[in-house]
Protein backbone atom coordinates (compact mmCIF):
# COMPACT_ATOMS: atom_id res chain seq x y z
CA UNK A 1 0.00 0.00 0.00
CA UNK A 2 2.80 2.37 0.96
CA UNK A 3 4.64 1.48 -2.23
CA UNK A 4 1.57 2.24 -4.33
CA UNK A 5 1.14 5.64 -2.67
CA UNK A 6 4.83 6.42 -3.21
CA UNK A 7 4.51 5.47 -6.89
CA UNK A 8 1.46 7.71 -7.34
CA UNK A 9 3.11 10.71 -5.69
CA UNK A 10 6.61 10.41 -7.17
CA UNK A 11 8.08 10.17 -10.65
CA UNK A 12 10.67 7.77 -11.97
CA UNK A 13 14.11 9.27 -12.54
CA UNK A 14 15.28 9.72 -16.11
CA UNK A 15 18.29 7.45 -15.60
CA UNK A 16 16.32 4.75 -13.78
CA UNK A 17 15.83 1.56 -15.79
CA UNK A 18 12.47 -0.22 -15.64
CA UNK A 19 11.36 -3.37 -17.39
CA UNK A 20 8.18 -3.62 -19.43
CA UNK A 21 6.48 -5.25 -16.47
CA UNK A 22 7.68 -2.40 -14.25
CA UNK A 23 6.21 0.21 -16.61
CA UNK A 24 2.91 -1.67 -16.76
CA UNK A 25 2.86 -1.94 -12.98
CA UNK A 26 3.50 1.81 -12.64
CA UNK A 27 0.74 2.53 -15.18
CA UNK A 28 -1.68 0.29 -13.30
CA UNK A 29 -0.86 1.99 -10.00
CA UNK A 30 -1.39 5.46 -11.45
CA UNK A 31 -4.68 4.43 -13.07
CA UNK A 32 -5.94 2.98 -9.80
CA UNK A 33 -4.89 6.14 -7.93
CA UNK A 34 -6.66 8.33 -10.50
CA UNK A 35 -9.84 6.24 -10.31
CA UNK A 36 -9.72 6.35 -6.50
CA UNK A 37 -9.47 10.17 -6.50
CA UNK A 38 -12.31 10.41 -9.03
CA UNK A 39 -14.41 8.10 -6.83
CA UNK A 40 -13.76 10.25 -3.75
CA UNK A 41 -14.56 13.41 -5.71
CA UNK A 42 -17.75 11.77 -6.99
CA UNK A 43 -18.78 10.90 -3.43
CA UNK A 44 -18.28 14.50 -2.32
CA UNK A 45 -20.16 15.86 -5.35
CA UNK A 46 -23.04 13.41 -4.90
CA UNK A 47 -23.22 14.38 -1.23
CA UNK A 48 -23.51 18.05 -2.26
CA UNK A 49 -25.66 17.37 -5.34
CA UNK A 50 -28.34 19.87 -4.29
CA UNK A 51 -25.80 22.69 -4.31
CA UNK A 52 -24.42 21.59 -7.68
CA UNK A 53 -27.88 21.32 -9.26
CA UNK A 54 -28.81 24.73 -7.87
CA UNK A 55 -25.57 26.12 -9.32
CA UNK A 56 -26.34 24.76 -12.80
CA UNK A 57 -30.01 25.76 -12.58
CA UNK A 58 -29.21 29.38 -11.69
CA UNK A 59 -28.80 30.71 -15.29
CA UNK A 60 -32.06 29.03 -16.32
CA UNK A 61 -33.90 30.24 -13.22
CA UNK A 62 -32.67 33.82 -13.73
CA UNK A 63 -33.76 33.95 -17.37
CA UNK A 64 -37.12 32.25 -16.83
CA UNK A 65 -37.70 34.53 -13.83
CA UNK A 66 -37.49 37.52 -16.16
CA UNK A 67 -39.95 35.85 -18.53
CA UNK A 68 -42.35 35.08 -15.70
CA UNK A 69 -42.20 38.70 -14.54
CA UNK A 70 -43.09 39.78 -18.09
CA UNK A 71 -46.07 37.39 -18.11
CA UNK A 72 -44.68 34.98 -20.74
CA UNK A 73 -45.32 31.26 -20.71
CA UNK A 74 -47.46 29.14 -18.35
CA UNK A 75 -45.66 30.40 -15.25
CA UNK A 76 -45.99 33.96 -16.51
CA UNK A 77 -49.74 33.55 -16.89
CA UNK A 78 -49.96 32.13 -13.37
CA UNK A 79 -47.92 35.04 -12.05
CA UNK A 80 -50.19 37.54 -13.82
CA UNK A 81 -53.24 35.92 -12.19
CA UNK A 82 -51.54 36.06 -8.78
CA UNK A 83 -50.80 39.78 -9.24
CA UNK A 84 -54.43 40.43 -10.12
CA UNK A 85 -55.46 38.53 -7.00
CA UNK A 86 -53.00 40.64 -5.00
CA UNK A 87 -54.58 43.84 -6.33
CA UNK A 88 -58.03 42.60 -5.32
CA UNK A 89 -56.70 41.65 -1.89
CA UNK A 90 -55.19 45.14 -1.43
CA UNK A 91 -58.49 46.78 -2.31
CA UNK A 92 -60.38 44.44 0.01
CA UNK A 93 -57.87 45.23 2.75
CA UNK A 94 -58.62 48.93 2.33
CA UNK A 95 -62.37 48.30 2.49
CA UNK A 96 -62.00 46.23 5.66
CA UNK A 97 -59.83 48.96 7.16
CA UNK A 98 -62.57 51.53 6.53
CA UNK A 99 -65.26 49.28 8.00
CA UNK A 100 -63.10 48.64 11.06
CA UNK A 101 -62.15 52.31 11.48
CA UNK A 102 -62.85 54.60 14.45
CA UNK A 103 -66.07 55.85 12.85
CA UNK A 104 -67.44 52.34 12.55
CA UNK A 105 -70.64 51.58 14.50
CA UNK A 106 -70.21 47.82 14.39
CA UNK A 107 -70.70 45.70 17.47
CA UNK A 108 -67.59 44.30 19.17
CA UNK A 109 -68.31 40.89 17.69
CA UNK A 110 -68.37 42.36 14.18
CA UNK A 111 -65.10 44.23 14.76
CA UNK A 112 -63.45 41.06 16.03
CA UNK A 113 -64.60 39.22 12.91
CA UNK A 114 -63.28 42.03 10.68
CA UNK A 115 -59.93 41.93 12.53
CA UNK A 116 -59.61 38.21 11.80
CA UNK A 117 -60.45 38.81 8.15
CA UNK A 118 -57.92 41.61 7.95
CA UNK A 119 -55.16 39.40 9.36
CA UNK A 120 -55.94 36.71 6.80
CA UNK A 121 -55.93 39.26 3.99
CA UNK A 122 -52.56 40.62 5.12
CA UNK A 123 -51.17 37.07 5.17
CA UNK A 124 -52.45 36.42 1.64
CA UNK A 125 -51.04 39.74 0.42
CA UNK A 126 -47.63 38.77 1.78
CA UNK A 127 -47.76 35.45 -0.08
CA UNK A 128 -48.92 37.06 -3.32
CA UNK A 129 -46.20 39.73 -3.08
CA UNK A 130 -43.37 37.20 -3.40
CA UNK A 131 -41.08 37.86 -6.42
CA UNK A 132 -41.53 35.56 -9.42
CA UNK A 133 -39.58 32.33 -9.18
CA UNK A 134 -37.74 31.05 -12.20
CA UNK A 135 -38.43 27.71 -13.78
CA UNK A 136 -36.48 24.53 -13.05
CA UNK A 137 -35.79 21.70 -15.50
CA UNK A 138 -38.54 19.11 -15.74
CA UNK A 139 -38.12 15.34 -15.64
CA UNK A 140 -40.31 12.93 -17.60
CA UNK A 141 -39.05 9.50 -16.56
CA UNK A 142 -39.43 7.94 -13.14
CA UNK A 143 -35.68 7.39 -12.80
CA UNK A 144 -34.55 10.57 -14.53
CA UNK A 145 -33.98 12.62 -11.34
CA UNK A 146 -31.57 9.96 -10.07
CA UNK A 147 -29.68 9.41 -13.33
CA UNK A 148 -29.44 13.14 -13.98
CA UNK A 149 -28.09 13.77 -10.47
CA UNK A 150 -25.49 11.03 -10.94
CA UNK A 151 -24.42 12.48 -14.30
CA UNK A 152 -24.01 16.02 -12.94
CA UNK A 153 -22.07 14.73 -9.92
CA UNK A 154 -19.76 12.72 -12.19
CA UNK A 155 -19.02 15.71 -14.44
CA UNK A 156 -18.11 17.87 -11.45
CA UNK A 157 -16.02 15.01 -10.03
CA UNK A 158 -13.99 14.89 -13.24
CA UNK A 159 -13.44 18.64 -13.03
CA UNK A 160 -12.27 18.41 -9.41
CA UNK A 161 -10.01 15.41 -10.05
CA UNK A 162 -8.46 16.85 -13.22
CA UNK A 163 -5.28 18.27 -11.55
CA UNK A 164 -4.46 14.93 -9.92
CA UNK A 165 -5.16 12.96 -13.12
CA UNK A 166 -2.91 15.32 -15.10
CA UNK A 167 -0.19 14.90 -12.46
CA UNK A 168 -0.38 11.11 -12.88
CA UNK A 169 -0.14 11.45 -16.65
CA UNK A 170 2.83 13.80 -16.26
CA UNK A 171 4.49 11.45 -13.78
CA UNK A 172 4.18 8.52 -16.18
CA UNK A 173 5.42 10.30 -19.32
CA UNK A 174 8.05 12.68 -17.94
CA UNK A 175 10.80 10.06 -17.27
CA UNK A 176 11.17 9.72 -21.06
CA UNK A 177 12.47 13.31 -21.16
CA UNK A 178 15.86 14.50 -20.01
CA UNK A 179 16.03 16.88 -16.99
CA UNK A 180 16.34 19.98 -19.19
CA UNK A 181 13.19 19.05 -21.15
CA UNK A 182 11.41 18.26 -17.89
CA UNK A 183 12.09 21.78 -16.62
CA UNK A 184 10.63 23.20 -19.83
CA UNK A 185 7.46 21.10 -19.86
CA UNK A 186 6.60 21.37 -16.15
CA UNK A 187 5.25 24.98 -16.27
CA UNK A 188 3.20 24.04 -19.33
CA UNK A 189 1.61 21.07 -17.58
CA UNK A 190 1.01 23.06 -14.38
CA UNK A 191 -0.85 25.77 -16.30
CA UNK A 192 -3.38 23.39 -17.88
CA UNK A 193 -5.65 22.95 -14.79
CA UNK A 194 -5.69 26.69 -14.08
CA UNK A 195 -6.53 27.52 -17.70
CA UNK A 196 -9.25 24.87 -17.68
CA UNK A 197 -10.74 26.30 -14.48
CA UNK A 198 -10.65 29.82 -15.95
CA UNK A 199 -12.44 28.54 -19.05
CA UNK A 200 -15.13 26.81 -16.99
CA UNK A 201 -15.72 29.98 -14.95
CA UNK A 202 -15.89 32.10 -18.12
CA UNK A 203 -18.34 29.63 -19.64
CA UNK A 204 -20.54 29.67 -16.53
CA UNK A 205 -20.67 33.44 -16.01
CA UNK A 206 -20.65 34.62 -19.66
CA UNK A 207 -21.37 31.93 -22.25
CA UNK A 208 -24.00 29.78 -20.50
CA UNK A 209 -26.26 32.72 -19.47
CA UNK A 210 -26.02 34.14 -23.00
CA UNK A 211 -26.89 30.76 -24.50
CA UNK A 212 -29.85 30.26 -22.17
CA UNK A 213 -31.12 33.78 -22.85
CA UNK A 214 -30.86 33.24 -26.62
CA UNK A 215 -32.63 29.88 -26.71
CA UNK A 216 -35.30 30.78 -24.15
CA UNK A 217 -36.27 33.96 -26.02
CA UNK A 218 -36.04 32.56 -29.54
CA UNK A 219 -39.61 32.47 -30.90
CA UNK A 220 -40.85 32.15 -27.31
CA UNK A 221 -44.22 33.70 -28.19
CA UNK A 222 -45.02 30.64 -30.32
CA UNK A 223 -44.11 27.95 -27.77
CA UNK A 224 -44.67 27.03 -24.16
CA UNK A 225 -41.04 26.20 -23.42
CA UNK A 226 -40.46 23.44 -20.88
CA UNK A 227 -36.79 22.63 -20.39
CA UNK A 228 -36.09 18.95 -19.82
CA UNK A 229 -33.43 18.17 -17.23
CA UNK A 230 -31.19 15.70 -19.10
CA UNK A 231 -30.76 17.77 -22.32
CA UNK A 232 -30.26 20.97 -20.31
CA UNK A 233 -27.55 19.52 -18.08
CA UNK A 234 -25.88 17.88 -21.07
CA UNK A 235 -25.91 21.23 -22.87
CA UNK A 236 -24.51 23.04 -19.82
CA UNK A 237 -21.77 20.44 -19.30
CA UNK A 238 -20.82 20.53 -22.98
CA UNK A 239 -20.63 24.33 -22.92
CA UNK A 240 -18.46 24.45 -19.80
CA UNK A 241 -16.13 21.67 -20.95
CA UNK A 242 -15.80 23.26 -24.40
CA UNK A 243 -14.81 26.60 -22.88
CA UNK A 244 -12.34 24.83 -20.61
CA UNK A 245 -10.72 23.28 -23.70
CA UNK A 246 -10.78 26.57 -25.63
CA UNK A 247 -8.87 28.24 -22.80
CA UNK A 248 -6.01 25.80 -23.43
CA UNK A 249 -4.97 27.99 -26.40
CA UNK A 250 -1.91 29.51 -24.63
CA UNK A 251 -0.66 26.07 -23.58
CA UNK A 252 -1.25 24.75 -27.10
CA UNK A 253 0.63 27.64 -28.70
CA UNK A 254 3.60 27.16 -26.39
CA UNK A 255 3.56 23.42 -27.09
CA UNK A 256 3.55 23.74 -30.90
CA UNK A 257 6.25 26.43 -30.85
CA UNK A 258 8.45 24.38 -28.54
CA UNK A 259 7.98 21.41 -30.88
CA UNK A 260 9.19 23.55 -33.80
CA UNK A 261 5.97 23.29 -35.80
CA UNK A 262 5.62 27.07 -36.01
CA UNK A 263 7.52 30.11 -34.78
CA UNK A 264 6.21 32.96 -32.60
CA UNK A 265 7.16 35.39 -35.36
CA UNK A 266 4.92 33.55 -37.80
CA UNK A 267 2.08 33.68 -35.27
CA UNK A 268 2.52 37.42 -34.82
CA UNK A 269 2.29 37.84 -38.58
CA UNK A 270 -0.99 35.88 -38.58
CA UNK A 271 -2.87 38.10 -36.14
CA UNK A 272 -5.60 38.97 -38.65
CA UNK A 273 -6.38 35.29 -39.10
CA UNK A 274 -6.37 34.82 -35.34
CA UNK A 275 -8.98 37.58 -34.96
CA UNK A 276 -11.11 35.90 -37.62
CA UNK A 277 -10.76 32.53 -35.94
CA UNK A 278 -11.73 33.95 -32.53
CA UNK A 279 -14.74 35.65 -34.09
CA UNK A 280 -15.81 32.40 -35.77
CA UNK A 281 -15.54 30.47 -32.50
CA UNK A 282 -17.56 33.15 -30.70
CA UNK A 283 -20.14 33.17 -33.50
CA UNK A 284 -20.69 29.43 -33.07
CA UNK A 285 -21.56 30.04 -29.43
CA UNK A 286 -25.16 31.28 -29.01
CA UNK A 287 -25.78 34.88 -28.07
CA UNK A 288 -26.36 38.38 -29.37
CA UNK A 289 -23.93 40.99 -30.67
CA UNK A 290 -22.87 42.06 -27.17
CA UNK A 291 -22.06 38.54 -26.04
CA UNK A 292 -20.28 37.92 -29.35
CA UNK A 293 -17.90 40.76 -28.49
CA UNK A 294 -17.54 39.58 -24.89
CA UNK A 295 -16.56 36.13 -26.12
CA UNK A 296 -14.24 37.24 -28.95
CA UNK A 297 -12.09 39.59 -26.83
CA UNK A 298 -11.02 36.98 -24.21
CA UNK A 299 -10.27 34.45 -26.93
CA UNK A 300 -7.99 36.91 -28.72
CA UNK A 301 -6.35 37.83 -25.40
CA UNK A 302 -5.62 34.13 -24.89
CA UNK A 303 -3.99 34.00 -28.34
CA UNK A 304 -1.80 37.01 -27.55
CA UNK A 305 -0.89 35.51 -24.18
CA UNK A 306 0.17 32.29 -25.88
CA UNK A 307 2.30 34.19 -28.41
CA UNK A 308 3.91 36.21 -25.60
CA UNK A 309 4.75 33.09 -23.59
CA UNK A 310 6.10 31.37 -26.70
CA UNK A 311 8.30 34.39 -27.49
CA UNK A 312 9.66 34.48 -23.94
CA UNK A 313 10.42 30.75 -24.08
CA UNK A 314 12.17 31.18 -27.44
CA UNK A 315 14.31 34.06 -26.14
CA UNK A 316 15.25 32.07 -23.06
CA UNK A 317 16.26 29.10 -25.20
CA UNK A 318 18.38 31.30 -27.45
CA UNK A 319 20.06 32.95 -24.46
CA UNK A 320 20.76 29.55 -22.91
CA UNK A 321 22.13 28.23 -26.20
CA UNK A 322 24.34 31.33 -26.58
CA UNK A 323 25.68 30.92 -23.06
CA UNK A 324 26.43 27.27 -23.75
CA UNK A 325 28.29 28.09 -26.96
CA UNK A 326 30.24 30.84 -25.21
CA UNK A 327 31.22 28.50 -22.39
CA UNK A 328 32.22 25.84 -24.89
CA UNK A 329 34.34 28.34 -26.84
CA UNK A 330 36.10 29.52 -23.71
CA UNK A 331 36.87 26.04 -22.41
CA UNK A 332 38.08 24.73 -25.78
CA UNK A 333 41.86 25.26 -26.21
CA UNK A 334 42.92 27.09 -29.34
CA UNK A 335 45.05 25.27 -31.85
Buried (B, 14 or more C-beta within 10 A) or exposed (E): EEEBEEBBEEBBEEEEEEEEEEEEBBEEBBBBBBEBBBEBBBEEBBEBBEEBBEBBBBBBBEBBBBBBBEBBBEBBEEBBEBBEBBEEBBEBBEEBEEBBEEEEEEEEEEBEEBEEBBEEBEEBBEEBEEEBEBBBBEBEEEEBEEEBBBBBBBBBBBBBBBBBBBBBEBBBEBBEBEEEEBEBBEEBBBBBBEBBBBBBBBBBEBBBBBBBBBBBBEEBEEEEBEBBBBEBBBBBBEBBBBBBBBBBBBBBBBBBBBEEEEBBEEBBEBEEEBBEBBBEBBEEBBBEEEBBEBBBEBBBEBBBBBBBBBBEBBEEEEEEEEEEEEEEEEEEEEE
